[in-house]
Amino acid sequence: MEKHRKIKRRPGRIDAVRAKRAASQMATVDDLAAVLGIGRNAAYGLVQTKAVPALRYGRRYLIPRAVIAKIVNGEPFATPRPA
């Protein structure tokens, strides 16, 4: 049998990636779900029905963190209307 090699990971790499994502102006649907305390499917539903404005980048939806902050604070936010 062949032995499996152990993957070497750089120390602190995961923390660096998390810090970079937290500093980003855009959030993912998973981030939206975590902040609102709902499931991923419910968060995708909000984005796909355009209840929460988001940008589509490839296969990903990106939500501005400012919009999430307004939702959490109960402030109204403008939903872009298609032309």
C-alpha positions as CSV (number, residue, x, y, z in Angstrom):
1,M,0.0,0.0,0.0
2,E,1.1,3.5,-0.7
3,K,1.5,6.0,2.1
4,H,-0.4,9.2,1.9
5,R,1.7,12.3,2.0
6,K,0.8,14.9,4.6
7,I,-0.1,18.3,3.1
8,K,2.0,21.1,4.4
9,R,0.0,24.2,5.2
10,R,1.4,27.6,5.8
11,P,0.7,28.7,9.3
12,G,-1.9,31.5,9.5
13,R,-3.0,31.1,5.9
14,I,-6.6,30.4,6.8
15,D,-6.7,33.5,9.1
16,A,-5.2,35.6,6.3
17,V,-7.9,34.5,3.8
18,R,-10.7,35.1,6.3
19,A,-9.3,38.6,7.1
20,K,-9.1,39.5,3.4
21,R,-12.7,38.3,2.9
22,A,-13.9,40.3,5.9
23,A,-12.2,43.5,4.6
24,S,-13.8,43.1,1.1
25,Q,-16.6,45.4,0.1
26,M,-18.5,42.4,-1.3
27,A,-20.0,39.5,0.5
28,T,-21.1,36.0,-0.6
29,V,-24.5,34.4,-0.2
30,D,-23.0,32.3,2.6
31,D,-22.0,35.6,4.4
32,L,-25.5,36.9,3.9
33,A,-27.0,33.8,5.4
34,A,-24.7,33.9,8.4
35,V,-25.5,37.5,9.2
36,L,-29.2,37.1,8.8
37,G,-29.3,33.8,10.6
38,I,-31.0,32.0,7.8
39,G,-30.1,29.0,5.6
40,R,-28.2,29.1,2.4
41,N,-31.2,28.1,0.3
42,A,-33.3,30.9,1.9
43,A,-30.4,33.4,1.2
44,Y,-30.2,32.3,-2.4
45,G,-33.9,32.7,-2.7
46,L,-33.7,36.3,-1.6
47,V,-31.0,37.0,-4.1
48,Q,-32.7,35.2,-7.0
49,T,-36.0,37.0,-6.4
50,K,-34.1,40.3,-6.3
51,A,-35.3,41.0,-2.8
52,V,-31.6,41.6,-2.0
53,P,-29.6,43.4,-4.7
54,A,-26.6,41.3,-5.9
55,L,-24.1,41.1,-8.7
56,R,-23.6,37.9,-10.6
57,Y,-19.9,37.2,-11.2
58,G,-19.6,33.9,-13.1
59,R,-21.5,31.4,-11.0
60,R,-21.3,33.4,-7.8
61,Y,-23.6,36.1,-6.4
62,L,-21.8,39.0,-4.7
63,I,-23.7,41.3,-2.3
64,P,-22.4,44.7,-1.3
65,R,-21.7,44.7,2.5
66,A,-23.3,48.1,2.7
67,V,-26.6,46.5,1.6
68,I,-26.3,43.8,4.3
69,A,-25.5,46.5,6.9
70,K,-28.7,48.4,5.9
71,I,-30.8,45.2,6.1
72,V,-29.4,44.4,9.6
73,N,-30.1,48.0,10.8
74,G,-33.6,48.0,9.4
75,E,-32.9,50.8,7.0
76,P,-34.5,50.9,3.5
77,F,-32.2,50.2,0.6
78,A,-32.8,50.8,-3.1
79,T,-33.3,47.8,-5.3
80,P,-32.1,48.5,-8.8
81,R,-34.9,48.4,-11.4
82,P,-34.2,46.8,-14.8
83,A,-34.4,49.2,-17.7
